[in-house]
């Protein structure tokens, strides 16, 4: 288990556009494992490789929506290598988004309610699926990371500045 350091704003690496993975090999599978461990340690539901300083188009997501008999979340992580959005719905949905790279800050973000996505799994096999609900929102959020876009880029300048000031105040107090 390797928990990696999460890159936080205002680190300029978060604005880097990640490059496509050319070959799904053991190094990529290890990155997926380390990213998954990091996501769980940080109590997140999604993580893009750029958030751990790797500019590759790799995303891990686990919404942890089911619980076992003891009430603990059942982990079912999924890796998405070179994810790309093929189409989006005209219908929009709003969700209060947060981000491990902008700790403890949340804002309502409006995105397409559904998206059709294509990606490779850790065996290099191609998949294509229509996503909706929280999975659609999370996938769009993580693909934004791959493109150097943060959720705060989807809110007004005033709201963005307010969130960043609040984060700076929390860091100063810590």
Residue pairs with C-beta under 8 A, 6 or more apart in sequence:
1 37
2 33
2 34
2 37
2 38
3 34
3 37
3 38
3 41
4 34
4 35
4 37
4 38
4 52
4 53
5 52
5 53
6 38
6 42
6 47
6 51
6 52
6 100
6 101
7 13
7 14
7 50
7 51
7 52
7 53
7 101
8 101
8 102
8 103
9 101
9 102
9 150
9 152
9 164
9 167
10 164
11 101
13 50
13 53
13 55
14 50
14 51
14 101
14 145
14 148
14 150
15 148
16 50
16 55
16 148
17 55
17 146
17 147
17 148
18 48
18 49
18 50
18 54
18 55
18 56
18 57
18 58
18 145
18 146
18 147
18 148
19 55
19 56
19 57
20 56
20 57
20 82
21 28
21 56
21 57
21 58
21 81
21 82
21 120
23 124
24 81
24 120
24 121
24 122
24 123
24 124
28 56
28 58
28 81
28 122
29 122
31 49
31 54
31 56
31 58
32 58
32 60
32 79
32 81
32 122
34 52
35 47
35 49
35 52
35 58
35 60
36 47
36 60
36 62
36 77
36 79
38 47
38 52
39 45
39 46
39 47
39 60
39 62
39 77
39 100
40 62
40 75
42 100
44 100
45 61
45 62
45 63
45 64
45 134
45 138
46 59
46 60
46 61
46 62
46 138
46 139
46 141
46 142
47 59
47 60
47 61
47 100
47 142
48 58
48 59
48 142
48 143
48 145
48 146
49 55
49 56
49 57
49 58
49 59
49 146
50 56
50 145
50 146
50 148
51 100
51 101
51 145
57 81
57 82
57 83
57 146
58 79
58 80
58 81
59 79
59 80
59 81
59 83
59 119
59 139
59 142
59 143
59 145
59 146
60 77
60 78
60 79
60 80
61 77
61 78
61 80
61 135
61 138
61 139
61 142
62 75
62 76
62 77
62 78
63 134
63 135
63 138
64 73
64 74
64 75
64 76
65 73
65 134
66 73
66 74
66 76
67 73
67 74
68 74
79 121
79 122
80 117
80 119
80 120
80 121
80 139
80 142
81 119
81 120
81 121
81 122
81 124
82 119
82 120
83 117
83 118
83 119
83 139
83 142
83 143
83 146
84 117
84 118
84 119
84 143
85 115
85 116
85 117
85 139
85 140
85 143
86 115
86 116
86 117
86 118
86 128
87 115
87 116
88 112
88 114
88 115
88 116
88 140
89 112
89 113
89 114
89 115
90 112
91 112
91 113
91 114
92 110
92 111
92 112
92 113
93 110
93 111
93 112
93 113
93 136
93 137
94 108
94 109
94 110
94 111
95 108
95 109
95 111
95 134
95 137
96 106
96 107
96 108
96 109
97 106
97 107
97 108
97 109
97 137
97 141
97 151
98 104
98 105
98 106
98 151
99 105
99 141
99 150
99 151
99 152
101 145
101 150
102 150
102 151
102 152
102 163
102 167
103 167
103 170
104 167
104 170
105 152
105 163
105 166
105 167
107 151
107 152
107 155
107 159
107 163
108 155
109 137
109 141
109 151
109 154
109 155
110 154
111 136
111 137
111 140
111 141
111 154
112 136
112 140
113 132
113 136
114 130
114 131
114 132
114 136
115 130
115 131
115 136
115 139
115 140
116 128
116 129
116 130
116 131
117 128
117 129
117 131
117 139
117 143
118 126
118 127
118 128
119 126
119 127
120 126
120 127
121 127
131 139
141 151
144 150
144 151
144 153
152 159
152 160
152 163
152 164
153 160
155 163
